[in-house]
Each structure stands twice: as structure tokens, then as C-alpha cells.
Amino acid sequence: MGGGSVGFSVAKNLVEQGHDVIVIEQDEDRAARIDDMLDVMVVTGNGARPQVLAQAGVHQGGDVNLLIACTDRDEVNILSCWIAKKAGVKHVISRARSLEFTDSRIWADALGIDEMISPERSVAGVIEDMLSMRSVIVSDELWNGIACLYAMKVKKGALLEGRPLKEVKDLRPDVDALIVYIDRQGEGGFIPRGNTVLKEGDLCYVVTLKKNAHLLEKLFGIEDSFRLRRIMIAGGGKIGFQIARRFEIHHKDVDVRLIDLDPEKCERLSKELSKTLILQGDVVDEDVLLSEGIDETDGFVATTANDELNILAAILAKDLGAKRSIAIVRNDTYRKLEGRLLLDAMVNPHEALVGAIMRFVTLRTKGAIMSTIKQLNAEMVDLIIPEDAYVVGKKIMDLHISPMAIVVLIQRGEDIFVPNGMTVLKQGDRVLLYLKAPNDERILHMFIKQEKD
């Protein structure tokens, strides 16, 4: 429900995965565009009205398995999910921008909503990683932030450079991480093995527990002397607030400064944030930035509702001396300029929200939850190994699934760990499987049902 950029992307992903999709969209022009571009059924109308939902099959005795409400209005999303649940729809997911709905599970549980997903929370986690870890180019949270997928480049002189991966593991057994993919200039991308030797400039996609993420920088050649001391946030909206709050909680020794032009918003933020210095001023005023120490700022992020203003502010901050500068950009047209402008990264909150939604989409035909890693054209498959699965009792190395797939993470009881080839898989293990060939049903079936000779 909702055919904006988020709804369009989610619908497109679901169609590509083989689902029958119905899109409810109130705007007639947007509904017509979706009808032309996607192989979906389109219902034009307000998705919070029972009559409109009924046209889409959301009614008693209907065959809708999942409702995803992702309009830009919380009340519409929540009401439609509540109606759908009462009509017998098994799974409902709601986008929720208001923070009070996602601060805890209280509202979701009370309304029977399976997941209430905040785009601001999703993108704030990405920004936190990009600012606190100097070498991170891309990050994606896994298992509700317990683990992360990071993209990092190998620097000259790094411990990883010129050594087989199995040797690095022996040298640093304390770093519990797994490289799932390497993008090498001139050679393209590939899944590494134990004897793979990394080169300077290799872009590595690494999975590790978030609590151990700081150890990765030693492997990739980032200076030990780097320590995040000051960040500056331009814009006091929901994303700016979420970033500031995350740093207050997780990085207590970091000086956080937030700039916004609206005096009322500044006053409210000063009451809601306990350690962040709130400053009233223009985020693209050079004198304001210089007076607040932009030249001594380790990380700057522009989070206003205006893409152009964010890009300009991030470029100005970088030019004035900020070590790392990031702009929130929602328009994909501007993203094409990334790499040509004097800033370090652009982050699209819509992409973060789409990724968060897709992680909760259950593929009933495969018995797993899958999410697309856009940069790799690959899938992360989240599943629980049933009693009769082929892999039960077998070592990972004996499955011979490499290089098409890698077991990335395992949750066994309360323990979560990065496995190795000698790890024996057990019934009830929650497994995160990196699958380079999403259409290879044979590999996936090994984990969800008994194989027959």
C-alpha cells in the first residue's frame, strides 16, 4: 500500500522474486505509472478504507498473505494494517515515521502489527557506522543490528595485504569476521576462499558482529591513532535527531553538535537531547560552521529535508576541513553525481527503508527470509534449519556450496557466532546464508528440506 519510491521498489523486488503483487495507490497518475511499469494489479484509492482494501483482496476469506503499508502517513499505514489483521491477513508491516511508534514494541503488539519500521532509525544506523568507522564505504545492519555487513577497502601495508585469508585468521583469531565478496579493479567481483590473497585497493564486503566491528580497521590498515572526537549534524529533523541520540547512547565521549535554523525546533531538541550541543544557524553559512569548529570535525552529515541543501552543506563542510562529509539524498538523479563531488558519500533513506522491509518478507515457497544486497546482486537468506534438513549434522566444508554460497552467521540458543568450515550445523540453528546464485534452488533446499538421492 503506497506507490511512492519506497512502495514501488518493494513491489518491484517482490515481483522479481515471483510473488503476485497488488499495489494500492490513491494518486491516479502514480497508479497509472505503476500499472505501466510493473507486472502488478493496481487498485486506485485510499488504503485505509475497508472498501478499497476489499478490492485488493483484503477481506474475510481473502487470499492475501502479507500487507506492507508504506505510504508517508503513519495513521493511514497503521489503520490499514489493523483492518487487514482483523480481516485475517497473517502478516502486516507498517512504515512509521513518528518515533513514539517505534521506540518500543508496545504499539505494534497492541495493534497486532508484526513490524513497525522507521526509515529514520534505519538510516541513522548506517550513518553511525559510516562516521564512527573511518574506512566504511557501505554498511547494512543484519539481525536487528546485532551484526553488520561492511564494505571496506584494503589499504597499503594492511595486515590483509599480500596474505592468504587463512593466514590472516591465524594471525588475528580475535577478529571474528568473514569476507563474503571481493570487488577487485580490473577483475570484477568474486567470493574468496581461504587461499585468496588480497591486494591493495580491494573492496571487501565483510560480515561481523557489530560489537567487534572496530577490530576490522586494524586488518584493513586504518591508523590506530584515529579516534572520533567531534561530529556535526546539519538539520534537526527526525534523521538528525536519531543520529544525535545514537551517538549520545553509543559514543558517550564524542562531542555532538547539531545545527538548525528553526528556533522552536532548536528549543525542543535541547530538551530531548541531553548531551548534544544545539546551535541555531544556517547550515550553509560559512561563518557559522567555522565558529563551531568545522575544521576540527571528524564527521559531518547533512540531514535536512532538502536534497540540494544537503549536498551543498556537505561540500562546504568538506572544503572547510571536515574529515568525512555525508549528505542525505532522496532523489536518485543526484546519486549519479556521487564520486564527482567534494563529499564522501550520499545516503538514500528510502533505500534503507526498502532494505529493512524486505528483510521481513517471508518467502513461503522457500521457507526463508531474504534480502537483496544491491551492490552485489546477491541475497542474504535468513532461515532456521528444520529437523529433516539435509545439512543437519554436517560440517559446512562438506556441503561443497562454495563459491556459490557461504554460511555467514549462526545463532545457536543465545550464542551468535561467525562459523568456519569445521562448524557442524544443527537442527534449530538460525543461519544467515550469503547466496550469490539466488536462483539455485538446490543450495537453498539443502538447508530447508531433506535431499533425496
Secondary structure, DSSP 8 states (H G I E B T S, - for coil): ---SHHHHHHHHHHHHTT---EEEES-HHHHHHHHHHSSSEEEES-TTSHHHHHHTT-STT----EEEE-SS-HHHHHHHHHHHHHTT-SEEEEE--SHHHHSSSHHHHHHT-SEEE-HHHHHHHHHHHHHHSTTEEEEEEETTTTEEEEEEE--TT-TTBTSBHHHHHHH-TT--EEEEEEEETTTEEE---TT-BB-TT-EEEEEEEGGGGGGHHHHTT--TT----EEEEE--SHHHHHHHHHHHHH-TTSEEEEEES-HHHHHHHHHH-SS-EEEES-TT-HHHHHHTTGGG-SEEEE-SS-HHHHHHHHHHHHHTT-SSEEEE---HHHHTTTTTSSSSEEE-HHHHHHHHHHTT-EETTTTEEEEEEGGGTEEEEEEE--TT-TTTT-BGGGG--TTTEEEEEEEETTEEE---TT-B--TT-EEEEEES-TT-HHHHHHHHS----
